[in-house]
């Protein structure tokens, strides 16, 4: 469903980690776009029921793309740009206060 447009010039690749596994992303992409490009359709699971949720609006309105970035939880993946060495973890259930 999600694929890159072939007529765009390739961007520099940066190394990131998704759920502890090495991955690559394109410079300038959002975290949510990098997750989708790496085959991760879900960014988080809901606190009630553990239902997987993925990016929906990709413009910071819906909050379905919440992820943990470099140890800081509940970050909107669509609003954060990828950078080299970034650690991205999908969220499972609710986040505990103070963590």
C-alpha positions as CSV (number, residue, x, y, z in Angstrom):
1,X,0.0,0.0,0.0
2,X,2.8,2.4,0.9
3,X,5.6,2.8,-1.6
4,X,8.1,5.4,-2.6
5,X,7.6,7.5,-5.7
6,X,10.2,6.4,-8.2
7,X,10.7,9.8,-9.8
8,X,12.1,11.4,-6.6
9,X,15.8,11.6,-6.2
10,X,17.1,9.2,-3.6
11,X,17.9,10.7,-0.2
12,X,20.8,9.8,2.1
13,X,20.2,6.7,4.2
14,X,20.6,6.9,7.9
15,X,21.0,4.1,10.4
16,X,18.3,3.7,13.1
17,X,17.0,1.0,15.4
18,X,13.4,-0.1,15.5
19,X,12.4,-2.2,18.5
20,X,16.1,-3.0,19.0
21,X,16.7,-4.2,15.5
22,X,18.9,-2.2,13.0
23,X,17.1,-0.5,10.2
24,X,17.7,2.3,7.7
25,X,15.6,5.3,6.8
26,X,15.8,8.2,4.4
27,X,17.1,11.5,5.7
28,X,14.2,13.9,5.9
29,X,11.5,11.3,6.5
30,X,9.3,11.4,9.6
31,X,9.6,8.5,12.2
32,X,6.1,7.4,11.1
33,X,7.2,7.2,7.5
34,X,10.3,5.3,8.4
35,X,8.3,2.8,10.3
36,X,6.0,2.2,7.4
37,X,8.9,2.0,5.0
38,X,10.4,-0.7,7.2
39,X,7.3,-2.8,7.3
40,X,5.9,-1.7,10.7
41,X,2.2,-0.9,10.1
42,X,1.5,-0.5,13.8
43,X,3.3,2.1,16.0
44,X,1.6,1.2,19.2
45,X,-1.0,-1.1,20.9
46,X,-3.9,0.4,22.8
47,X,-4.0,0.2,26.6
48,X,-7.4,-1.4,26.5
49,X,-7.5,-4.5,24.4
50,X,-4.0,-4.3,22.9
51,X,-5.3,-3.3,19.5
52,X,-2.6,-2.3,17.0
53,X,-2.7,1.3,15.8
54,X,-0.8,2.8,13.0
55,X,-0.3,6.3,11.6
56,X,-3.6,7.6,10.3
57,X,-3.5,11.4,9.6
58,X,0.3,11.8,9.4
59,X,0.0,15.5,10.3
60,X,-0.1,15.5,14.1
61,X,-3.9,15.5,14.8
62,X,-4.9,11.9,15.6
63,X,-2.1,10.7,17.9
64,X,-2.3,7.1,16.5
65,X,1.5,7.2,15.7
66,X,2.7,7.5,19.3
67,X,6.1,5.8,19.8
68,X,9.0,5.9,22.2
69,X,12.0,7.8,20.7
70,X,15.3,7.6,22.4
71,X,13.6,6.5,25.7
72,X,11.0,9.2,25.7
73,X,7.5,7.8,25.3
74,X,4.3,9.1,23.7
75,X,6.1,11.0,20.9
76,X,4.2,11.6,17.7
77,X,6.1,9.8,15.1
78,X,4.7,11.9,12.3
79,X,6.0,15.1,13.8
80,X,9.6,14.0,14.5
81,X,12.2,13.9,11.7
82,X,14.6,10.9,11.4
83,X,18.2,11.4,12.5
84,X,21.2,9.1,12.6
85,X,21.3,6.7,15.5
86,X,17.7,7.2,16.6
87,X,16.2,4.4,18.7
88,X,12.5,3.9,18.0
89,X,10.3,1.5,20.0
90,X,6.7,0.7,19.4
91,X,4.5,1.2,22.4
92,X,2.7,-1.7,24.1
93,X,-0.3,-0.7,26.2
94,X,-0.2,2.3,28.5
95,X,2.9,4.2,29.5
96,X,3.7,4.4,33.1
97,X,4.2,7.8,34.7
98,X,7.8,8.7,35.3
99,X,9.2,6.3,32.7
